[in-house]
Every structure is written in structure tokens, then in C-alpha cells.
Amino acid sequence: MVTHIVLLKFKEGTTEDLKSELQTGFKALEEAIPGIEKLSVGRNITQFNEGVNKDFDMILNIEFTDLKALEEYWPHPAHQAVSALAAQVGVDDVLIVDYE
């Protein structure tokens, strides 16, 4: 099992509709890409830890069957489409971590 974690920080002025559209796009990856065992995506719901969370707004957590599945995820057309949507939505910063 390989876990892929993505933290996203939106640019100032990114609308709630655009954030929701991106979240929906991420959710669709679970059915579109082989090798995804589990996918969850959500928004940061706490404000009391401001500064510690580096103002990241959304987290994507994907569990892949193995490293090969993660490697095949990157060039997959569905992943490329949601990555392009993230650029359109207005992502200011991204942090990605993968582990076994």
C-alpha cells in the first residue's frame, strides 16, 4: 500500500464554487483510475491552529495498491484533467508526500 497526500492552498479570491468543483473532480479520480484503493478529500475545518497548518485549505489522501499504481496515476488523463482544473481554480501552494 502506498499513500499519496496532497495539501492545497488556494489563492486569495478563489470562490467556494471553484473549490467545490475541484473537490468533486478529485472524488471522481477514485472511479477513473485503476489502482486506487481508497480516496478521501476534504477542506480544513479548523481555524484555531492558524499558522501551524501553513494556511492549507484542502487535503487529498489517496491509498494506492502499490508504487506502480502511483506511478501510473501521474500521467493518467483523469489526473491530468484535475491538475489542470486546480491550476484554473487558483492554487497558490501545494505540498505532496508519498509513503509506504
N, CA, C and O atoms as CSV, one atom per row, in Angstrom:
chain,resi,resn,atom,element,x,y,z
A,1,MET,N,N,0.846,-1.183,0.000
A,1,MET,CA,C,0.000,0.000,0.000
A,1,MET,C,C,0.887,1.241,0.000
A,1,MET,O,O,1.840,1.336,0.774
A,2,VAL,N,N,0.569,2.178,-0.864
A,2,VAL,CA,C,1.271,3.453,-0.936
A,2,VAL,C,C,0.242,4.559,-0.725
A,2,VAL,O,O,-0.818,4.558,-1.351
A,3,THR,N,N,0.557,5.490,0.149
A,3,THR,CA,C,-0.336,6.615,0.432
A,3,THR,C,C,0.223,7.882,-0.194
A,3,THR,O,O,1.413,8.177,-0.081
A,4,HIS,N,N,-0.647,8.617,-0.852
A,4,HIS,CA,C,-0.318,9.864,-1.550
A,4,HIS,C,C,-1.137,10.971,-0.892
A,4,HIS,O,O,-2.368,10.938,-0.912
A,5,ILE,N,N,-0.454,11.941,-0.315
A,5,ILE,CA,C,-1.134,13.040,0.374
A,5,ILE,C,C,-0.792,14.349,-0.328
A,5,ILE,O,O,0.373,14.636,-0.603
A,6,VAL,N,N,-1.826,15.135,-0.611
A,6,VAL,CA,C,-1.655,16.435,-1.270
A,6,VAL,C,C,-2.354,17.489,-0.427
A,6,VAL,O,O,-3.530,17.348,-0.092
A,7,LEU,N,N,-1.631,18.535,-0.088
A,7,LEU,CA,C,-2.212,19.691,0.598
A,7,LEU,C,C,-2.237,20.856,-0.384
A,7,LEU,O,O,-1.254,21.113,-1.079
A,8,LEU,N,N,-3.358,21.553,-0.437
A,8,LEU,CA,C,-3.527,22.669,-1.372
A,8,LEU,C,C,-3.868,23.948,-0.620
A,8,LEU,O,O,-4.665,23.948,0.318
A,9,LYS,N,N,-3.253,25.019,-1.050
A,9,LYS,CA,C,-3.587,26.351,-0.542
A,9,LYS,C,C,-4.124,27.149,-1.728
A,9,LYS,O,O,-3.467,27.250,-2.764
A,10,PHE,N,N,-5.313,27.712,-1.572
A,10,PHE,CA,C,-5.931,28.468,-2.654
A,10,PHE,C,C,-5.491,29.928,-2.642
A,10,PHE,O,O,-5.183,30.498,-1.595
A,11,LYS,N,N,-5.473,30.508,-3.825
A,11,LYS,CA,C,-5.177,31.933,-3.932
A,11,LYS,C,C,-6.322,32.733,-3.322
A,11,LYS,O,O,-7.472,32.296,-3.302
A,12,GLU,N,N,-5.980,33.896,-2.836
A,12,GLU,CA,C,-6.983,34.823,-2.305
A,12,GLU,C,C,-8.018,35.089,-3.390
A,12,GLU,O,O,-7.659,35.369,-4.533
A,13,GLY,N,N,-9.287,35.004,-3.044
A,13,GLY,CA,C,-10.339,35.293,-4.009
A,13,GLY,C,C,-10.882,34.078,-4.740
A,13,GLY,O,O,-11.820,34.205,-5.527
A,14,THR,N,N,-10.310,32.894,-4.497
A,14,THR,CA,C,-10.854,31.683,-5.112
A,14,THR,C,C,-12.246,31.436,-4.533
A,14,THR,O,O,-12.415,31.377,-3.315
A,15,THR,N,N,-13.231,31.293,-5.400
A,15,THR,CA,C,-14.616,31.181,-4.939
A,15,THR,C,C,-14.911,29.798,-4.361
A,15,THR,O,O,-14.221,28.824,-4.662
A,16,GLU,N,N,-15.937,29.734,-3.535
A,16,GLU,CA,C,-16.381,28.468,-2.954
A,16,GLU,C,C,-16.845,27.508,-4.047
A,16,GLU,O,O,-16.636,26.299,-3.945
A,17,ASP,N,N,-17.475,28.047,-5.091
A,17,ASP,CA,C,-17.922,27.202,-6.200
A,17,ASP,C,C,-16.738,26.513,-6.880
A,17,ASP,O,O,-16.808,25.327,-7.199
A,18,LEU,N,N,-15.666,27.248,-7.100
A,18,LEU,CA,C,-14.482,26.659,-7.728
A,18,LEU,C,C,-13.827,25.622,-6.819
A,18,LEU,O,O,-13.375,24.580,-7.294
A,19,LYS,N,N,-13.775,25.896,-5.532
A,19,LYS,CA,C,-13.223,24.927,-4.583
A,19,LYS,C,C,-14.054,23.644,-4.583
A,19,LYS,O,O,-13.503,22.543,-4.564
A,20,SER,N,N,-15.363,23.786,-4.603
A,20,SER,CA,C,-16.256,22.618,-4.631
A,20,SER,C,C,-16.106,21.839,-5.928
A,20,SER,O,O,-16.149,20.609,-5.923
A,21,GLU,N,N,-15.932,22.537,-7.022
A,21,GLU,CA,C,-15.732,21.885,-8.315
A,21,GLU,C,C,-14.453,21.055,-8.304
A,21,GLU,O,O,-14.430,19.936,-8.817
A,22,LEU,N,N,-13.399,21.599,-7.724
A,22,LEU,CA,C,-12.139,20.866,-7.639
A,22,LEU,C,C,-12.294,19.653,-6.727
A,22,LEU,O,O,-11.802,18.572,-7.050
A,23,GLN,N,N,-12.964,19.816,-5.608
A,23,GLN,CA,C,-13.179,18.709,-4.678
A,23,GLN,C,C,-13.951,17.582,-5.374
A,23,GLN,O,O,-13.620,16.409,-5.196
A,24,THR,N,N,-14.956,17.917,-6.149
A,24,THR,CA,C,-15.717,16.933,-6.913
A,24,THR,C,C,-14.829,16.233,-7.939
A,24,THR,O,O,-14.932,15.023,-8.138
A,25,GLY,N,N,-13.957,17.005,-8.590
A,25,GLY,CA,C,-13.024,16.428,-9.553
A,25,GLY,C,C,-12.085,15.423,-8.913
A,25,GLY,O,O,-11.805,14.372,-9.488
A,26,PHE,N,N,-11.600,15.744,-7.727
A,26,PHE,CA,C,-10.738,14.806,-7.003
A,26,PHE,C,C,-11.494,13.518,-6.666
A,26,PHE,O,O,-10.960,12.421,-6.830
A,27,LYS,N,N,-12.727,13.651,-6.198
A,27,LYS,CA,C,-13.520,12.473,-5.825
A,27,LYS,C,C,-13.715,11.538,-7.013
A,27,LYS,O,O,-13.746,10.319,-6.845
A,28,ALA,N,N,-13.845,12.093,-8.200
A,28,ALA,CA,C,-14.074,11.289,-9.404
A,28,ALA,C,C,-12.867,10.424,-9.775
A,28,ALA,O,O,-13.010,9.440,-10.501
A,29,LEU,N,N,-11.698,10.780,-9.288
A,29,LEU,CA,C,-10.498,10.006,-9.612
A,29,LEU,C,C,-10.586,8.573,-9.110
A,29,LEU,O,O,-10.016,7.670,-9.723
A,30,GLU,N,N,-11.288,8.348,-8.008
A,30,GLU,CA,C,-11.359,7.023,-7.410
A,30,GLU,C,C,-11.938,5.993,-8.384
A,30,GLU,O,O,-11.491,4.847,-8.429
A,31,GLU,N,N,-12.925,6.412,-9.150
A,31,GLU,CA,C,-13.542,5.507,-10.122
A,31,GLU,C,C,-12.807,5.508,-11.464
A,31,GLU,O,O,-12.894,4.541,-12.220
A,32,ALA,N,N,-12.099,6.567,-11.753
A,32,ALA,CA,C,-11.489,6.730,-13.074
A,32,ALA,C,C,-10.116,6.081,-13.220
A,32,ALA,O,O,-9.713,5.732,-14.329
A,33,ILE,N,N,-9.399,5.916,-12.116
A,33,ILE,CA,C,-8.010,5.481,-12.201
A,33,ILE,C,C,-7.819,4.135,-11.505
A,33,ILE,O,O,-8.089,4.004,-10.311
A,34,PRO,N,N,-7.355,3.144,-12.252
A,34,PRO,CA,C,-7.088,1.837,-11.644
A,34,PRO,C,C,-5.983,1.933,-10.590
A,34,PRO,O,O,-5.075,2.757,-10.698
A,35,GLY,N,N,-6.076,1.089,-9.585
A,35,GLY,CA,C,-5.045,1.039,-8.555
A,35,GLY,C,C,-5.331,1.889,-7.338
A,35,GLY,O,O,-4.601,1.820,-6.349
A,36,ILE,N,N,-6.390,2.696,-7.393
A,36,ILE,CA,C,-6.776,3.478,-6.220
A,36,ILE,C,C,-7.664,2.602,-5.343
A,36,ILE,O,O,-8.736,2.168,-5.763
A,37,GLU,N,N,-7.207,2.351,-4.131
A,37,GLU,CA,C,-7.966,1.542,-3.179
A,37,GLU,C,C,-8.962,2.393,-2.402
A,37,GLU,O,O,-10.090,1.975,-2.141
A,38,LYS,N,N,-8.523,3.594,-2.039
A,38,LYS,CA,C,-9.354,4.479,-1.214
A,38,LYS,C,C,-8.931,5.919,-1.483
A,38,LYS,O,O,-7.746,6.211,-1.645
A,39,LEU,N,N,-9.912,6.811,-1.529
A,39,LEU,CA,C,-9.639,8.225,-1.756
A,39,LEU,C,C,-10.526,9.042,-0.833
A,39,LEU,O,O,-11.725,8.786,-0.721
A,40,SER,N,N,-9.935,10.016,-0.180
A,40,SER,CA,C,-10.727,10.976,0.586
A,40,SER,C,C,-10.183,12.370,0.301
A,40,SER,O,O,-8.984,12.566,0.105
A,41,VAL,N,N,-11.082,13.311,0.284
A,41,VAL,CA,C,-10.715,14.706,0.045
A,41,VAL,C,C,-11.614,15.569,0.917
A,41,VAL,O,O,-12.802,15.289,1.073
A,42,GLY,N,N,-11.036,16.616,1.480
A,42,GLY,CA,C,-11.827,17.493,2.324
A,42,GLY,C,C,-11.145,18.827,2.539
A,42,GLY,O,O,-10.014,19.053,2.110
A,43,ARG,N,N,-11.863,19.695,3.210
A,43,ARG,CA,C,-11.361,21.034,3.479
A,43,ARG,C,C,-10.952,21.159,4.934
A,43,ARG,O,O,-11.533,20.522,5.813
A,44,ASN,N,N,-9.966,21.970,5.176
A,44,ASN,CA,C,-9.531,22.256,6.545
A,44,ASN,C,C,-10.700,22.899,7.291
A,44,ASN,O,O,-11.246,23.912,6.853
A,45,ILE,N,N,-11.069,22.311,8.400
A,45,ILE,CA,C,-12.237,22.798,9.139
A,45,ILE,C,C,-11.866,23.537,10.419
A,45,ILE,O,O,-12.745,24.043,11.118
A,46,THR,N,N,-10.586,23.604,10.730
A,46,THR,CA,C,-10.187,24.275,11.966
A,46,THR,C,C,-9.436,25.562,11.667
A,46,THR,O,O,-8.636,25.636,10.735
A,47,GLN,N,N,-9.708,26.543,12.457
A,47,GLN,CA,C,-9.014,27.826,12.341
A,47,GLN,C,C,-8.150,28.108,13.564
A,47,GLN,O,O,-7.335,29.030,13.543
A,48,PHE,N,N,-8.320,27.322,14.635
A,48,PHE,CA,C,-7.594,27.594,15.870
A,48,PHE,C,C,-6.112,27.268,15.777
A,48,PHE,O,O,-5.331,27.706,16.622
A,49,ASN,N,N,-5.713,26.509,14.770
A,49,ASN,CA,C,-4.295,26.184,14.629
A,49,ASN,C,C,-3.639,27.004,13.516
A,49,ASN,O,O,-2.686,26.557,12.877
A,50,GLU,N,N,-4.160,28.194,13.301
A,50,GLU,CA,C,-3.649,29.096,12.269
A,50,GLU,C,C,-2.145,29.280,12.431
A,50,GLU,O,O,-1.641,29.462,13.540
A,51,GLY,N,N,-1.452,29.230,11.325
A,51,GLY,CA,C,-0.005,29.358,11.343
A,51,GLY,C,C,0.672,28.004,11.360
A,51,GLY,O,O,1.646,27.779,10.640
A,52,VAL,N,N,0.161,27.107,12.177
A,52,VAL,CA,C,0.728,25.762,12.251
A,52,VAL,C,C,0.381,24.973,10.989
A,52,VAL,O,O,1.200,24.197,10.495
A,53,ASN,N,N,-0.831,25.170,10.467
A,53,ASN,CA,C,-1.255,24.431,9.280
A,53,ASN,C,C,-0.802,25.103,7.982
A,53,ASN,O,O,-1.150,24.648,6.893
A,54,LYS,N,N,-0.039,26.164,8.096
A,54,LYS,CA,C,0.508,26.884,6.934
A,54,LYS,C,C,-0.573,27.356,5.973
A,54,LYS,O,O,-0.304,27.587,4.794
A,55,ASP,N,N,-1.796,27.500,6.476
A,55,ASP,CA,C,-2.934,28.016,5.720
A,55,ASP,C,C,-3.343,27.135,4.545
A,55,ASP,O,O,-3.944,27.625,3.589
A,56,PHE,N,N,-3.024,25.830,4.602
A,56,PHE,CA,C,-3.506,24.928,3.557
A,56,PHE,C,C,-5.005,24.740,3.733
A,56,PHE,O,O,-5.502,24.604,4.851
A,57,ASP,N,N,-5.717,24.734,2.608
A,57,ASP,CA,C,-7.174,24.744,2.619
A,57,ASP,C,C,-7.813,23.380,2.377
A,57,ASP,O,O,-8.895,23.102,2.893
A,58,MET,N,N,-7.150,22.526,1.594
A,58,MET,CA,C,-7.751,21.262,1.182
A,58,MET,C,C,-6.710,20.158,1.254
A,58,MET,O,O,-5.524,20.386,1.016
A,59,ILE,N,N,-7.171,18.958,1.587
A,59,ILE,CA,C,-6.287,17.801,1.611
A,59,ILE,C,C,-6.895,16.684,0.771
A,59,ILE,O,O,-8.097,16.420,0.811
A,60,LEU,N,N,-6.010,16.040,0.008
A,60,LEU,CA,C,-6.366,14.871,-0.776
A,60,LEU,C,C,-5.521,13.722,-0.248
A,60,LEU,O,O,-4.302,13.847,-0.133
A,61,ASN,N,N,-6.160,12.607,0.071
A,61,ASN,CA,C,-5.464,11.443,0.603
A,61,ASN,C,C,-5.886,10.242,-0.239
A,61,ASN,O,O,-7.056,9.859,-0.244
A,62,ILE,N,N,-4.914,9.643,-0.960
A,62,ILE,CA,C,-5.210,8.502,-1.822
A,62,ILE,C,C,-4.350,7.322,-1.394
A,62,ILE,O,O,-3.145,7.462,-1.189
A,63,GLU,N,N,-4.977,6.161,-1.261
A,63,GLU,CA,C,-4.250,4.927,-0.999
A,63,GLU,C,C,-4.236,4.108,-2.284
A,63,GLU,O,O,-5.284,3.765,-2.831
A,64,PHE,N,N,-3.021,3.799,-2.759
A,64,PHE,CA,C,-2.828,3.011,-3.970
A,64,PHE,C,C,-2.439,1.590,-3.603
A,64,PHE,O,O,-1.896,1.340,-2.526
A,65,THR,N,N,-2.719,0.671,-4.500
A,65,THR,CA,C,-2.374,-0.725,-4.270
A,65,THR,C,C,-0.875,-0.917,-4.103
A,65,THR,O,O,-0.430,-1.727,-3.289
A,66,ASP,N,N,-0.091,-0.159,-4.885
A,66,ASP,CA,C,1.365,-0.289,-4.841
A,66,ASP,C,C,2.010,0.913,-5.524
A,66,ASP,O,O,1.319,1.795,-6.033
A,67,LEU,N,N,3.331,0.936,-5.527
A,67,LEU,CA,C,4.063,2.062,-6.117
A,67,LEU,C,C,3.809,2.182,-7.609
A,67,LEU,O,O,3.739,3.291,-8.140
A,68,LYS,N,N,3.671,1.060,-8.286
A,68,LYS,CA,C,3.396,1.079,-9.727
A,68,LYS,C,C,2.087,1.813,-10.011
A,68,LYS,O,O,2.007,2.585,-10.967
A,69,ALA,N,N,1.065,1.581,-9.193
A,69,ALA,CA,C,-0.221,2.265,-9.376
A,69,ALA,C,C,-0.069,3.774,-9.215
A,69,ALA,O,O,-0.680,4.545,-9.956
A,70,LEU,N,N,0.750,4.200,-8.241
A,70,LEU,CA,C,1.002,5.633,-8.066
A,70,LEU,C,C,1.723,6.204,-9.286
A,70,LEU,O,O,1.381,7.285,-9.764
A,71,GLU,N,N,2.708,5.483,-9.781
A,71,GLU,CA,C,3.457,5.947,-10.958
A,71,GLU,C,C,2.561,6.054,-12.190
A,71,GLU,O,O,2.753,6.941,-13.022
A,72,GLU,N,N,1.591,5.162,-12.307
A,72,GLU,CA,C,0.659,5.205,-13.445
A,72,GLU,C,C,-0.413,6.280,-13.275
A,72,GLU,O,O,-1.033,6.701,-14.252
A,73,TYR,N,N,-0.627,6.714,-12.062
A,73,TYR,CA,C,-1.589,7.778,-11.750
A,73,TYR,C,C,-1.148,9.120,-12.335
A,73,TYR,O,O,-1.964,9.860,-12.885
A,74,TRP,N,N,0.130,9.428,-12.216
A,74,TRP,CA,C,0.630,10.751,-12.621
A,74,TRP,C,C,0.281,11.101,-14.065
A,74,TRP,O,O,-0.250,12.186,-14.298
A,75,PRO,N,N,0.555,10.231,-15.056
A,75,PRO,CA,C,0.250,10.612,-16.440
A,75,PRO,C,C,-1.187,10.304,-16.872
A,75,PRO,O,O,-1.567,10.626,-17.998
A,76,HIS,N,N,-1.980,9.693,-16.012
A,76,HIS,CA,C,-3.345,9.307,-16.377
A,76,HIS,C,C,-4.150,10.550,-16.790
A,76,HIS,O,O,-4.074,11.581,-16.122
A,77,PRO,N,N,-4.918,10.458,-17.885
A,77,PRO,CA,C,-5.691,11.617,-18.356
A,77,PRO,C,C,-6.631,12.219,-17.304
A,77,PRO,O,O,-6.808,13.437,-17.270
A,78,ALA,N,N,-7.229,11.399,-16.457
A,78,ALA,CA,C,-8.119,11.938,-15.417
A,78,ALA,C,C,-7.336,12.768,-14.408
A,78,ALA,O,O,-7.814,13.807,-13.951
A,79,HIS,N,N,-6.140,12.316,-14.063
A,79,HIS,CA,C,-5.294,13.094,-13.142
A,79,HIS,C,C,-4.826,14.385,-13.814
A,79,HIS,O,O,-4.814,15.445,-13.188
A,80,GLN,N,N,-4.450,14.296,-15.065
A,80,GLN,CA,C,-4.013,15.490,-15.786
A,80,GLN,C,C,-5.144,16.526,-15.868
A,80,GLN,O,O,-4.903,17.727,-15.751
A,81,ALA,N,N,-6.370,16.049,-16.069
A,81,ALA,CA,C,-7.522,16.962,-16.152
A,81,ALA,C,C,-7.779,17.666,-14.827
A,81,ALA,O,O,-8.029,18.871,-14.806
A,82,VAL,N,N,-7.720,16.924,-13.715
A,82,VAL,CA,C,-7.976,17.559,-12.418
A,82,VAL,C,C,-6.798,18.468,-12.033
A,82,VAL,O,O,-6.998,19.464,-11.338
A,83,SER,N,N,-5.605,18.147,-12.463
A,83,SER,CA,C,-4.456,19.034,-12.222
A,83,SER,C,C,-4.623,20.345,-12.980
A,83,SER,O,O,-4.312,21.416,-12.457
A,84,ALA,N,N,-5.111,20.259,-14.204
A,84,ALA,CA,C,-5.373,21.478,-14.988
A,84,ALA,C,C,-6.479,22.306,-14.338
A,84,ALA,O,O,-6.409,23.535,-14.317
A,85,LEU,N,N,-7.491,21.634,-13.812
A,85,LEU,CA,C,-8.569,22.336,-13.109
A,85,LEU,C,C,-8.022,23.046,-11.873
A,85,LEU,O,O,-8.413,24.177,-11.585
A,86,ALA,N,N,-7.124,22.391,-11.145
A,86,ALA,CA,C,-6.516,23.015,-9.959
A,86,ALA,C,C,-5.779,24.292,-10.349
A,86,ALA,O,O,-5.841,25.290,-9.632
A,87,ALA,N,N,-5.092,24.263,-11.469
A,87,ALA,CA,C,-4.389,25.467,-11.938
A,87,ALA,C,C,-5.381,26.574,-12.279
A,87,ALA,O,O,-5.121,27.746,-12.005
A,88,GLN,N,N,-6.511,26.211,-12.871
A,88,GLN,CA,C,-7.544,27.194,-13.220
A,88,GLN,C,C,-8.210,27.766,-11.972
A,88,GLN,O,O,-8.485,28.963,-11.897
A,89,VAL,N,N,-8.464,26.905,-11.003
A,89,VAL,CA,C,-9.153,27.311,-9.779
A,89,VAL,C,C,-8.345,28.365,-9.028
A,89,VAL,O,O,-8.911,29.288,-8.441
A,90,GLY,N,N,-7.048,28.227,-9.048
A,90,GLY,CA,C,-6.208,29.207,-8.372
A,90,GLY,C,C,-5.524,28.634,-7.148
A,90,GLY,O,O,-5.742,29.097,-6.028
A,91,VAL,N,N,-4.703,27.631,-7.365
A,91,VAL,CA,C,-3.933,27.050,-6.278
A,91,VAL,C,C,-2.648,27.853,-6.109
A,91,VAL,O,O,-1.893,28.052,-7.061
A,92,ASP,N,N,-2.418,28.304,-4.903
A,92,ASP,CA,C,-1.269,29.146,-4.595
A,92,ASP,C,C,-0.054,28.330,-4.161
A,92,ASP,O,O,1.085,28.717,-4.423
A,93,ASP,N,N,-0.302,27.187,-3.491
A,93,ASP,CA,C,0.797,26.365,-2.999
A,93,ASP,C,C,0.318,24.929,-2.875
A,93,ASP,O,O,-0.860,24.671,-2.628
A,94,VAL,N,N,1.255,23.990,-3.052
A,94,VAL,CA,C,0.953,22.565,-2.974
A,94,VAL,C,C,2.069,21.883,-2.190
A,94,VAL,O,O,3.243,22.226,-2.332
A,95,LEU,N,N,1.689,20.919,-1.367
A,95,LEU,CA,C,2.655,20.062,-0.679
A,95,LEU,C,C,2.222,18.631,-0.933
A,95,LEU,O,O,1.074,18.267,-0.675
A,96,ILE,N,N,3.151,17.807,-1.446
A,96,ILE,CA,C,2.846,16.419,-1.771
A,96,ILE,C,C,3.808,15.511,-1.014
A,96,ILE,O,O,5.017,15.741,-0.997
A,97,VAL,N,N,3.249,14.473,-0.387
A,97,VAL,CA,C,4.039,13.481,0.327
A,97,VAL,C,C,3.517,12.105,-0.037
A,97,VAL,O,O,2.307,11.879,-0.054
A,98,ASP,N,N,4.427,11.181,-0.329
A,98,ASP,CA,C,4.073,9.793,-0.631
A,98,ASP,C,C,4.846,8.894,0.319
A,98,ASP,O,O,6.023,9.134,0.586
A,99,TYR,N,N,4.182,7.849,0.835
A,99,TYR,CA,C,4.882,6.919,1.731
A,99,TYR,C,C,4.278,5.533,1.636
A,99,TYR,O,O,3.139,5.355,1.204
A,100,GLU,N,N,5.082,4.543,2.056
A,100,GLU,CA,C,4.609,3.150,2.118
A,100,GLU,C,C,4.345,2.786,3.558
A,100,GLU,O,O,3.940,1.660,3.846
